Amino acid sequence: MSRTGAELVVDLNADLGESFGAWRLGDDEALLSIVTSANIACGFHAGDPLTIRRACAAAVARGVTIGAQVSYQDLAGFGRREMIVPPDELAAEILYQLAALDGIARAEGGRVGYVKPHGALYNRAARDREQAAAIAAAVASYATLPILTLPGSELERAAEELRLPPVAEAFADRAYRADGSLVPRSEPGSVLSDPAVVAARAAAMMTRGSVPTTSGTDVEVSPRSLCVHGDTPGAVVLATAVRAALEDAGVTLAPFA
């Protein structure tokens, strides 16, 4: 399948604000010169108040859309450990994170334009109806915001039921399974770090509408947003290569929110 014309528009997002105190992760300033949307940590998996405020201010200054990267309450595990959280508690935690980040963003002259779950919560909400519903309910109780998620996921369905716009996301630096899910980070080869490989995959997602999987087959993708993880080794180099490959392929980069 090939795609042309108006279909060739995509958002490029990355995770920001993930440093914590003296611990530094990622290069927010450099990534903000490349991406069109920034998934800013809300303090539950990473990010302290000053880091978050600086990330919001920098995003506003560069005209980059701010997204709330909500997570399980798991600083020690960087939000990548699956947790059992009752739906009402999870919804309250999502609302808490979203409202806090939006307050900081507004103080810096911006606002939260969308929501993206992080790590284990993202993967769990893709398949867990109850967790997905809790996330969507929390967002809907605050504002009608788009939610970034895998296409065909439980979170996509939960968002649609509450009339929240789901935004199909794909990952340039992650390996895929044949069913369209991401290869777990616990498995070898789940994270891709070769700039040429990652850039070529990103361009193919947009121009061919597919991505190779670990089974040797291709799976169809139609992303409105592409992610390059801010904590992937060489993230700035990867994001730069991805943006260049997309532009060379005639793809327009633009935020969805």
LOMAR-970840 format. One record per residue (C-alpha): residue in three letters; z negated, x, y negated. Coordinates in Angstrom, 3 decimals, always signed. Example, Ala and Ser with C-alpha at 12.3 -4.5 7.8 and 13.67 -1.06 7.14 Angstrom:
// LOMAR-970840
<rest: ala | up: -7.800 | east: +12.300 | north: +4.500> $
<rest: ser | up: -7.140 | east: +13.670 | north: +1.060> $
//
This chain:
// LOMAR-970840
<rest: met | up: +0.000 | east: +0.000 | north: +0.000> $
<rest: ser | up: +0.830 | east: +1.298 | north: -3.477> $
<rest: arg | up: -0.504 | east: +0.083 | north: -6.804> $
<rest: thr | up: +1.099 | east: +0.263 | north: -10.222> $
<rest: gly | up: +0.899 | east: -1.056 | north: -13.744> $
<rest: ala | up: -2.148 | east: -3.024 | north: -14.847> $
<rest: glu | up: -3.952 | east: -2.313 | north: -11.579> $
<rest: leu | up: -4.267 | east: +1.351 | north: -12.488> $
<rest: val | up: -7.398 | east: +1.038 | north: -14.595> $
<rest: val | up: -10.736 | east: +2.365 | north: -13.418> $
<rest: asp | up: -14.198 | east: +3.172 | north: -14.673> $
<rest: leu | up: -15.706 | east: +6.570 | north: -13.811> $
<rest: asn | up: -19.469 | east: +6.526 | north: -13.350> $
<rest: ala | up: -22.141 | east: +9.099 | north: -12.578> $
<rest: asp | up: -25.928 | east: +9.157 | north: -12.254> $
<rest: leu | up: -27.843 | east: +10.473 | north: -15.261> $
<rest: gly | up: -31.417 | east: +10.778 | north: -16.491> $
<rest: glu | up: -32.634 | east: +12.017 | north: -13.120> $
<rest: ser | up: -34.677 | east: +14.992 | north: -14.301> $
<rest: phe | up: -38.464 | east: +14.612 | north: -14.180> $
<rest: gly | up: -40.830 | east: +16.661 | north: -16.306> $
<rest: ala | up: -40.179 | east: +20.351 | north: -15.694> $
<rest: trp | up: -37.823 | east: +19.538 | north: -12.801> $
<rest: arg | up: -34.197 | east: +19.524 | north: -13.902> $
<rest: leu | up: -31.389 | east: +17.764 | north: -12.059> $
<rest: gly | up: -27.783 | east: +17.453 | north: -13.156> $
<rest: asp | up: -26.105 | east: +18.139 | north: -16.492> $
<rest: asp | up: -26.238 | east: +14.918 | north: -18.466> $
<rest: glu | up: -24.526 | east: +16.252 | north: -21.581> $
<rest: ala | up: -21.567 | east: +17.657 | north: -19.671> $
<rest: leu | up: -21.100 | east: +14.551 | north: -17.531> $
<rest: leu | up: -21.205 | east: +12.293 | north: -20.580> $
<rest: ser | up: -18.091 | east: +14.000 | north: -21.867> $
<rest: ile | up: -16.256 | east: +13.029 | north: -18.665> $
<rest: val | up: -17.467 | east: +9.637 | north: -17.440> $
<rest: thr | up: -17.025 | east: +6.197 | north: -18.969> $
<rest: ser | up: -20.254 | east: +4.704 | north: -17.569> $
<rest: ala | up: -23.664 | east: +6.250 | north: -16.953> $
<rest: asn | up: -26.056 | east: +4.997 | north: -14.287> $
<rest: ile | up: -29.344 | east: +5.954 | north: -15.912> $
<rest: ala | up: -32.464 | east: +6.285 | north: -13.765> $
<rest: cys | up: -35.242 | east: +3.831 | north: -14.590> $
<rest: gly | up: -38.243 | east: +5.922 | north: -13.555> $
<rest: phe | up: -38.720 | east: +4.670 | north: -9.997> $
<rest: his | up: -36.639 | east: +7.266 | north: -8.131> $
<rest: ala | up: -36.287 | east: +9.780 | north: -10.963> $
<rest: gly | up: -36.471 | east: +10.097 | north: -14.720> $
<rest: asp | up: -39.447 | east: +10.348 | north: -17.061> $
<rest: pro | up: -39.603 | east: +8.408 | north: -20.360> $
<rest: leu | up: -38.369 | east: +11.285 | north: -22.537> $
<rest: thr | up: -35.524 | east: +12.147 | north: -20.156> $
<rest: ile | up: -34.468 | east: +8.513 | north: -20.021> $
<rest: arg | up: -34.595 | east: +8.136 | north: -23.793> $
<rest: arg | up: -32.521 | east: +11.272 | north: -24.302> $
<rest: ala | up: -29.956 | east: +10.090 | north: -21.747> $
<rest: cys | up: -29.650 | east: +6.715 | north: -23.486> $
<rest: ala | up: -29.298 | east: +8.329 | north: -26.912> $
<rest: ala | up: -26.639 | east: +10.732 | north: -25.657> $
<rest: ala | up: -24.713 | east: +7.929 | north: -23.945> $
<rest: val | up: -24.735 | east: +5.835 | north: -27.126> $
<rest: ala | up: -23.587 | east: +8.821 | north: -29.199> $
<rest: arg | up: -20.614 | east: +9.378 | north: -26.883> $
<rest: gly | up: -19.701 | east: +5.707 | north: -26.480> $
<rest: val | up: -20.501 | east: +5.704 | north: -22.758> $
<rest: thr | up: -21.617 | east: +2.402 | north: -21.230> $
<rest: ile | up: -25.229 | east: +2.391 | north: -19.997> $
<rest: gly | up: -26.107 | east: +0.998 | north: -16.577> $
<rest: ala | up: -29.571 | east: +0.491 | north: -15.108> $
<rest: gln | up: -29.865 | east: +2.467 | north: -11.874> $
<rest: val | up: -32.662 | east: +0.517 | north: -10.208> $
<rest: ser | up: -34.395 | east: +1.813 | north: -7.097> $
<rest: tyr | up: -37.201 | east: +1.514 | north: -4.626> $
<rest: gln | up: -40.426 | east: +2.961 | north: -6.029> $
<rest: asp | up: -39.984 | east: +6.362 | north: -4.375> $
<rest: leu | up: -40.187 | east: +9.422 | north: -6.626> $
<rest: ala | up: -41.096 | east: +11.724 | north: -3.740> $
<rest: gly | up: -38.044 | east: +10.694 | north: -1.725> $
<rest: phe | up: -35.663 | east: +10.374 | north: -4.680> $
<rest: gly | up: -35.136 | east: +6.744 | north: -3.727> $
<rest: arg | up: -33.241 | east: +7.683 | north: -0.595> $
<rest: arg | up: -35.838 | east: +6.518 | north: +1.911> $
<rest: glu | up: -35.482 | east: +2.956 | north: +3.114> $
<rest: met | up: -38.584 | east: +0.911 | north: +2.383> $
<rest: ile | up: -39.911 | east: -2.489 | north: +3.376> $
<rest: val | up: -40.648 | east: -4.392 | north: +0.172> $
<rest: pro | up: -41.298 | east: -8.163 | north: +0.071> $
<rest: pro | up: -38.537 | east: -10.025 | north: -1.833> $
<rest: asp | up: -40.783 | east: -11.249 | north: -4.658> $
<rest: glu | up: -42.206 | east: -7.767 | north: -5.160> $
<rest: leu | up: -38.754 | east: -6.190 | north: -5.086> $
<rest: ala | up: -37.424 | east: -8.698 | north: -7.620> $
<rest: ala | up: -40.350 | east: -7.937 | north: -9.944> $
<rest: glu | up: -39.749 | east: -4.188 | north: -9.599> $
<rest: ile | up: -36.053 | east: -4.587 | north: -10.393> $
<rest: leu | up: -36.843 | east: -6.720 | north: -13.444> $
<rest: tyr | up: -39.419 | east: -4.161 | north: -14.602> $
<rest: gln | up: -36.920 | east: -1.302 | north: -14.396> $
<rest: leu | up: -34.079 | east: -3.231 | north: -16.005> $
<rest: ala | up: -36.183 | east: -4.466 | north: -18.917> $
<rest: ala | up: -37.667 | east: -1.015 | north: -19.536> $
<rest: leu | up: -34.295 | east: +0.733 | north: -19.613> $
<rest: asp | up: -32.725 | east: -1.963 | north: -21.772> $
<rest: gly | up: -35.594 | east: -1.655 | north: -24.238> $
<rest: ile | up: -35.088 | east: +2.099 | north: -24.529> $
<rest: ala | up: -31.308 | east: +1.702 | north: -24.776> $
<rest: arg | up: -31.665 | east: -0.843 | north: -27.583> $
<rest: ala | up: -34.077 | east: +1.431 | north: -29.456> $
<rest: glu | up: -31.278 | east: +4.030 | north: -29.407> $
<rest: gly | up: -28.649 | east: +1.586 | north: -30.645> $
<rest: gly | up: -27.196 | east: +0.578 | north: -27.280> $
<rest: arg | up: -27.929 | east: -1.802 | north: -24.433> $
<rest: val | up: -27.720 | east: -2.025 | north: -20.662> $
<rest: gly | up: -24.263 | east: -3.239 | north: -19.708> $
<rest: tyr | up: -24.612 | east: -3.454 | north: -15.938> $
<rest: val | up: -26.901 | east: -2.800 | north: -12.963> $
<rest: lys | up: -26.399 | east: -0.473 | north: -10.011> $
<rest: pro | up: -28.947 | east: -0.063 | north: -7.198> $
<rest: his | up: -29.648 | east: +3.519 | north: -6.194> $
<rest: gly | up: -29.707 | east: +5.268 | north: -2.847> $
<rest: ala | up: -31.461 | east: +3.471 | north: -0.029> $
<rest: leu | up: -31.661 | east: +0.244 | north: -2.000> $
<rest: tyr | up: -27.889 | east: +0.287 | north: -2.577> $
<rest: asn | up: -27.199 | east: +0.757 | north: +1.125> $
<rest: arg | up: -29.809 | east: -1.779 | north: +2.222> $
<rest: ala | up: -28.548 | east: -4.423 | north: -0.187> $
<rest: ala | up: -25.042 | east: -3.991 | north: +1.184> $
<rest: arg | up: -26.145 | east: -5.407 | north: +4.543> $
<rest: asp | up: -29.511 | east: -7.137 | north: +3.971> $
<rest: arg | up: -29.139 | east: -10.675 | north: +2.666> $
<rest: glu | up: -32.785 | east: -11.006 | north: +1.595> $
<rest: gln | up: -32.921 | east: -7.741 | north: -0.337> $
<rest: ala | up: -29.569 | east: -8.468 | north: -1.972> $
<rest: ala | up: -30.749 | east: -11.909 | north: -3.087> $
<rest: ala | up: -33.907 | east: -10.404 | north: -4.601> $
<rest: ile | up: -31.871 | east: -7.935 | north: -6.650> $
<rest: ala | up: -29.444 | east: -10.574 | north: -7.883> $
<rest: ala | up: -32.266 | east: -12.977 | north: -8.746> $
<rest: ala | up: -34.034 | east: -10.306 | north: -10.793> $
<rest: val | up: -30.896 | east: -9.475 | north: -12.743> $
<rest: ala | up: -30.029 | east: -13.133 | north: -13.320> $
<rest: ser | up: -33.539 | east: -13.809 | north: -14.639> $
<rest: tyr | up: -32.951 | east: -11.206 | north: -17.352> $
<rest: ala | up: -29.278 | east: -11.493 | north: -18.323> $
<rest: thr | up: -25.810 | east: -12.193 | north: -16.957> $
<rest: leu | up: -24.971 | east: -8.583 | north: -16.141> $
<rest: pro | up: -22.344 | east: -7.149 | north: -13.783> $
<rest: ile | up: -23.630 | east: -5.536 | north: -10.585> $
<rest: leu | up: -21.932 | east: -2.485 | north: -9.082> $
<rest: thr | up: -21.726 | east: -2.696 | north: -5.299> $
<rest: leu | up: -19.524 | east: -2.122 | north: -2.278> $
<rest: pro | up: -16.838 | east: -4.803 | north: -1.831> $
<rest: gly | up: -17.636 | east: -7.300 | north: +0.904> $
<rest: ser | up: -21.344 | east: -6.501 | north: +0.736> $
<rest: glu | up: -24.261 | east: -8.918 | north: +0.832> $
<rest: leu | up: -25.050 | east: -7.915 | north: -2.750> $
<rest: glu | up: -21.539 | east: -8.899 | north: -3.826> $
<rest: arg | up: -22.061 | east: -12.334 | north: -2.253> $
<rest: ala | up: -25.541 | east: -12.719 | north: -3.768> $
<rest: ala | up: -24.223 | east: -11.832 | north: -7.225> $
<rest: glu | up: -21.380 | east: -14.331 | north: -6.954> $
<rest: glu | up: -23.784 | east: -17.107 | north: -5.949> $
<rest: leu | up: -25.752 | east: -16.552 | north: -9.169> $
<rest: arg | up: -22.573 | east: -16.194 | north: -11.236> $
<rest: leu | up: -23.144 | east: -12.522 | north: -11.902> $
<rest: pro | up: -19.900 | east: -10.510 | north: -11.968> $
<rest: pro | up: -19.764 | east: -8.155 | north: -8.958> $
<rest: val | up: -17.844 | east: -4.947 | north: -9.633> $
<rest: ala | up: -16.194 | east: -3.231 | north: -6.662> $
<rest: glu | up: -17.210 | east: +0.417 | north: -6.437> $
<rest: ala | up: -15.883 | east: +3.334 | north: -4.442> $
<rest: phe | up: -17.247 | east: +6.851 | north: -4.024> $
<rest: ala | up: -15.070 | east: +9.874 | north: -4.612> $
<rest: asp | up: -17.586 | east: +12.331 | north: -3.153> $
<rest: arg | up: -18.791 | east: +10.423 | north: -0.090> $
<rest: ala | up: -17.336 | east: +10.055 | north: +3.398> $
<rest: tyr | up: -16.453 | east: +6.561 | north: +4.647> $
<rest: arg | up: -16.727 | east: +4.838 | north: +7.995> $
<rest: ala | up: -13.945 | east: +2.648 | north: +9.356> $
<rest: asp | up: -15.836 | east: -0.526 | north: +8.347> $
<rest: gly | up: -15.856 | east: +0.545 | north: +4.692> $
<rest: ser | up: -19.508 | east: +1.617 | north: +4.663> $
<rest: leu | up: -20.666 | east: +5.061 | north: +3.596> $
<rest: val | up: -21.538 | east: +7.713 | north: +6.152> $
<rest: pro | up: -25.351 | east: +8.162 | north: +5.982> $
<rest: arg | up: -26.488 | east: +11.277 | north: +4.153> $
<rest: ser | up: -28.359 | east: +12.329 | north: +7.290> $
<rest: glu | up: -25.030 | east: +13.000 | north: +9.017> $
<rest: pro | up: -22.981 | east: +16.190 | north: +8.514> $
<rest: gly | up: -20.025 | east: +15.834 | north: +6.170> $
<rest: ser | up: -21.366 | east: +12.729 | north: +4.449> $
<rest: val | up: -21.174 | east: +14.350 | north: +0.995> $
<rest: leu | up: -17.914 | east: +15.996 | north: -0.118> $
<rest: ser | up: -18.080 | east: +18.947 | north: -2.514> $
<rest: asp | up: -14.556 | east: +20.447 | north: -2.599> $
<rest: pro | up: -13.108 | east: +19.515 | north: -6.030> $
<rest: ala | up: -9.512 | east: +19.408 | north: -4.743> $
<rest: val | up: -10.429 | east: +17.120 | north: -1.846> $
<rest: val | up: -12.582 | east: +14.814 | north: -3.956> $
<rest: ala | up: -9.964 | east: +14.578 | north: -6.722> $
<rest: ala | up: -7.162 | east: +13.821 | north: -4.262> $
<rest: arg | up: -9.233 | east: +11.090 | north: -2.607> $
<rest: ala | up: -10.001 | east: +9.503 | north: -5.971> $
<rest: ala | up: -6.324 | east: +9.437 | north: -6.955> $
<rest: ala | up: -5.341 | east: +8.012 | north: -3.564> $
<rest: met | up: -7.913 | east: +5.244 | north: -3.873> $
<rest: met | up: -6.196 | east: +4.100 | north: -7.048> $
<rest: thr | up: -2.526 | east: +4.716 | north: -6.245> $
<rest: arg | up: -2.529 | east: +3.836 | north: -2.530> $
<rest: gly | up: -5.534 | east: +1.537 | north: -2.414> $
<rest: ser | up: -7.043 | east: +3.302 | north: +0.579> $
<rest: val | up: -9.302 | east: +6.166 | north: +1.622> $
<rest: pro | up: -9.440 | east: +8.169 | north: +4.880> $
<rest: thr | up: -12.403 | east: +7.521 | north: +7.162> $
<rest: thr | up: -14.259 | east: +9.654 | north: +9.681> $
<rest: ser | up: -12.512 | east: +7.808 | north: +12.506> $
<rest: gly | up: -9.107 | east: +9.085 | north: +11.355> $
<rest: thr | up: -7.939 | east: +5.728 | north: +10.039> $
<rest: asp | up: -7.722 | east: +4.532 | north: +6.440> $
<rest: val | up: -9.758 | east: +1.718 | north: +4.951> $
<rest: glu | up: -8.503 | east: -0.356 | north: +2.027> $
<rest: val | up: -10.319 | east: -0.025 | north: -1.302> $
<rest: ser | up: -9.628 | east: -1.612 | north: -4.689> $
<rest: pro | up: -12.295 | east: -0.116 | north: -6.939> $
<rest: arg | up: -12.896 | east: -1.076 | north: -10.537> $
<rest: ser | up: -15.356 | east: +1.805 | north: -10.743> $
<rest: leu | up: -15.430 | east: +5.234 | north: -9.077> $
<rest: cys | up: -18.643 | east: +7.193 | north: -8.633> $
<rest: val | up: -19.269 | east: +10.923 | north: -8.645> $
<rest: his | up: -22.945 | east: +11.591 | north: -7.933> $
<rest: gly | up: -24.711 | east: +13.558 | north: -10.634> $
<rest: asp | up: -26.777 | east: +15.488 | north: -8.067> $
<rest: thr | up: -23.816 | east: +16.493 | north: -5.876> $
<rest: pro | up: -23.382 | east: +20.298 | north: -5.963> $
<rest: gly | up: -20.916 | east: +21.160 | north: -8.738> $
<rest: ala | up: -20.969 | east: +17.595 | north: -10.066> $
<rest: val | up: -19.463 | east: +18.523 | north: -13.442> $
<rest: val | up: -16.587 | east: +20.413 | north: -11.799> $
<rest: leu | up: -16.032 | east: +17.496 | north: -9.411> $
<rest: ala | up: -16.058 | east: +14.901 | north: -12.172> $
<rest: thr | up: -13.678 | east: +16.978 | north: -14.275> $
<rest: ala | up: -11.260 | east: +17.327 | north: -11.352> $
<rest: val | up: -11.465 | east: +13.611 | north: -10.567> $
<rest: arg | up: -10.752 | east: +12.594 | north: -14.157> $
<rest: ala | up: -7.804 | east: +14.989 | north: -14.387> $
<rest: ala | up: -6.333 | east: +13.756 | north: -11.080> $
<rest: leu | up: -6.659 | east: +10.126 | north: -12.159> $
<rest: glu | up: -5.010 | east: +10.742 | north: -15.501> $
<rest: asp | up: -2.225 | east: +12.755 | north: -13.851> $
<rest: ala | up: -1.637 | east: +9.771 | north: -11.556> $
<rest: gly | up: -1.199 | east: +7.455 | north: -14.521> $
<rest: val | up: -4.613 | east: +5.820 | north: -14.192> $
<rest: thr | up: -6.308 | east: +4.601 | north: -17.362> $
<rest: leu | up: -10.043 | east: +5.306 | north: -17.526> $
<rest: ala | up: -12.043 | east: +2.536 | north: -19.149> $
<rest: pro | up: -15.524 | east: +1.055 | north: -18.699> $
<rest: phe | up: -15.724 | east: -2.363 | north: -17.058> $
<rest: ala | up: -18.681 | east: -3.518 | north: -19.162> $
//
